[in-house]
Structure formats: C-alpha cells, structure tokens
Amino acid sequence: MPSVAGRERVLVISRSRALEGGSWHGIRRGGVERLLAEIAASGSFLPRSEVESEPGWQQIIPHLVVVADGAVLAMRRLQGGTERRLRGQVTIGVGGHINAEDGEPPTAWRSGCQREWSEEVICDRSLVGRPVGLIKDDAGAVGQVHLGVLIMVDASSAVVGVREREKLQGRLTPLEELSVFYLEMETWSQFVYDALLSGGLDWTCAKELEIDLPAAPSAAF
C-alpha cells in the first residue's frame, strides 16, 4: 500500500448501489454476491484523499475475523497505524483498503484480501476465508464512508500471530476474556463480538466465494 494516502487509489462503489434499500446498523447476513456483482459492474478506484469524507462513495473493506478453538485474534492499533481516527482502539478484524494495484475491480477484492492477510498476519499454513455478510455503521465519520465484507477464518489448525507490530499489538484471545475491552473496540468489532457471543454467525457461504489465504510465514516459525 502506498505510504502517502493522497496518492492511494482505493476501491469504491456508489452508495446507492452498495446499500440497496438503504443503510443499516450492524451485520447483515448474506448480500456478498450482490455486492460483488455491483463492484464488477460499476466499481472504480478513486484517490483515497477524495473519498475519505464523501459518504456518497463507499470504500470496500475486507474484515477477516480469525477464530481458533474459542479464541479470536484481537489487536490494538498503535501509533504507527495510518488511520489516525482508529489509533488506540481494539479490533478483532484484519483488513484494509483494496488498492488499484490489486487489479481490476471484478477481481481486486480477492487479491486485496490476500495481500492484506499477508501484510498483517503471520500464519504457518494456508487457510480459507469465508465471506458471510456485510458490516455497516453510519453513526461515525469513519463508518459513513466504509462498507465491510465480513470474512470468517478458521485457524484451529494453525499458528497465527501479528506481523505489523509497529502498527498492531495482539494475539489469539479467548472470547470470554475480550469483554473487558468491549468499550475500546471499534464499532465493527463490537458487532462481530456480539454476534460471536450469541452464536449468531453461520459460517456457510457459496463455495465460489471462498478465498484461499496463503501461508504467511515468519522466521520465528
């Protein structure tokens, strides 16, 4: 990802196409196939600096939630992070903007997910991401311009850790231990935590939507 946000071109889709029938607050199960079809038809890459305060454009963000035997990969955003508005907050999702360098709109979302995974996560083996729904929050300035694709990742058989330690600090944490961080969580992560706690996330998705996440080894393994 380019280091200068003003030169970064991110994947966007118009609000009217992205939020068919209007916005919502929380996680909406399904809808991923329709969104991807809209991206293929009308998605484009625009300078991030031009869309960061324009809710008429929705920036598409993969939000990969890593779960392993009742534990969730939880991370705190440090001062080295590029998004100043999120520094200090706790996230239980891996992901970020999809860039023009990831390819053309119809395929960029998949390669962007794989790139974000390799950039942010250390993992000793290949895993599979399963897109199960969409995340939306219009209550704040950040949420108004972003639309999340919720992707569940079963890492029960893997060793997983945080790669970008200048930006993120975290580890796999038992779900029941995360309650003390609830008020520090980003809104999307609160949505995900509530859904995991209630057992309300069905991991099934269309086979063709599954994303192969490559092993992202470190010298520590």
N, C-alpha and C positions, 0 to 999 in steps of 0.2 A: 504494500500500500504506500503511495507517495507520502512523504513526510509533511508536505505543505498542503493543508486542507484545501486552500483556494485552487490548487491545480488538480485536485482529485475529482474524477467524474464518477458518479455513483448511479446505480440502477434505480430508476423511479418509474412510477406509473401514476396517471392522474387519479385524484381522489375519487372521482365519480365512477371510474372503472374498478378501482381497487376495493371500494367499500360499497358494493352494490346493495341497495336498500338502506343505506345509512350506516353510521358508525355504531360501535358497541363498546362496552367496558368489560374487559376480561378476556378469557379464552373462548374462542368459537371452534367447536369441533368440526373437522372437515373443511371444505372450501379451498383446499390447497390446489386441487386440479383446476378449478375455475380460475384462481388467481394466476397460475402458471400459463393458462391459455391466454389470459388478458395480457400478461407480460410478453408472450410470444407475438401477440398481435400489435401491441402498442407501447411496450416498454422501451425506454431510452436511457441514455446516460447523460446526465447534466452535471455541471460543476456543483460540488457539494456546498460551496460558499453561497450559491444562488438559491438553494432549496432548503437550507437549514432553518429558515424562518418562514417557509411557504407551505402551509398545510394543504394547499391545492395539489401539491406533489407529495406522494407517499414514497419514502425511501424503504426499500425492501431489505429486511434484516433477518438472516437465519439465526435462530435461537436454539442451540443444541444443548439439551439437558442430559447430562451424563449420570446414569444411575447404576449402582453396583451393590447387590445384596443389601438393600435397605439404606444405602448411603448415597449421597448426592455430591457431585463436585461443586463445592461452594467457594467463591473467591471474593476478595475485597479489592476494589480498584484503587490503585496507588497514584501518587502524584505524577508518575511517568506516563499515565494514560492520556490519550489525545483528546478525549471528551471531558472538558473541564466540569461540565454540569453533573457528571456522574462520579467524580473522584470522591473516595471515601465510602462509597456505597457498596453493599454486598450484592453479588449476582450469583444466581445458580443457572446461568446460561452462558454458553460460549458462542461467540459470533461477532459479526460486524458488517460493515457496508460491502456490497458487491460492486466491484470496480469494472471500468471499461476494459482493463487488462485481463479480466476473467473470460472475455469472449463476447459473442453476440447475445442479446437479451434472451432468446429462447433456451440457451444452454448455460449462460453465465451463472445462473443461480446455483447450479450443481457444482461447477468448478469453483465458484466463490465459497461455497460451504466447505469444500475440501481444502482450499487454501487457508481459510480461517482456522480450520481444525489443525492443520499442520503448523500454523504460526503460533497458536495459543496453547496447544496441548502436547504433552509428552505421552506416548502410548506405545506399548511394546508389541502390539499386533493390530491387524486390520479389524475394523468393526463396521457396523451398519447403522445408518441413521434412518429413522422412520418418521416422515412428516405427518403429523396427526391433526394439525389445526392452525389457527391464526390467533395472534395476540394483538389487542388494540387498547389504547388508553389515550383519550383526548383531553385528560384533565390538566396536563402539564405541557410546557413548551417542547420538551423532548418527544413525548408521546404523540403529539399532534402531527409530527412530520415523519413518523416511522410506523411501519406495519411489520410485525414479526411473524415469521413462519416457525411454529413450534416443532422441533425435531427431537425425538427421544432416541437416546443411545444406550443400549445395554452393554455395560463394560464389566459384567460379572466375571469374565474370564481373563481380564486384562489388568495390567499395571498402568495406572493413569496419574498424571500429575500436571502441574502448571509449567509452561515453558517461559512465557514472558514475565519473568519475576521482577523486572523493573516496573511493570505495569500492573501485575496481578499477584496476589498472595492467597494461596488456598490449598485445599486438599479434599479428598472424599470424606464427608462428614455424615454420621448417622442422621436421618431425617429428624428424629426426635430432639436432637441437640441444636437444630437450627432455629428453634422457636425464639431463643434469646436474641437472635439477630434480625427478627422479623421487621422491626421498625426501621432498621438500617437498610433493608433490602430495597432495590429498585422495584418499581411498581410491577413490571412484568414478572419479576422473580417472586413477588408476593402472590401473584396469580398462580404461578406454577406450584409454589409451595402449598397453597391452599388446595389445589387440585390433587397433588400427590398425597397430602394428608388425608383427604377424603376418599382416596382410591378412585377418583373420578376420571383418570386418564386411561383410555383404551389405546394400546399401542398398535393396533392393527392399521394398516394402510395398504393402498394399492401397491402391488409388487413393483410396478414400473416407477413408482415414486421413490423407492428406497435409494439411499445414497451410500456408495461404498466409501468408507473413510479409511485412508491408507494408514499403515503403521507410521508413527512419528517418533522414531527412537531418539534417545539421548545417550551420551557417553556414559551416563550413570547406570544404564541397563547392562 
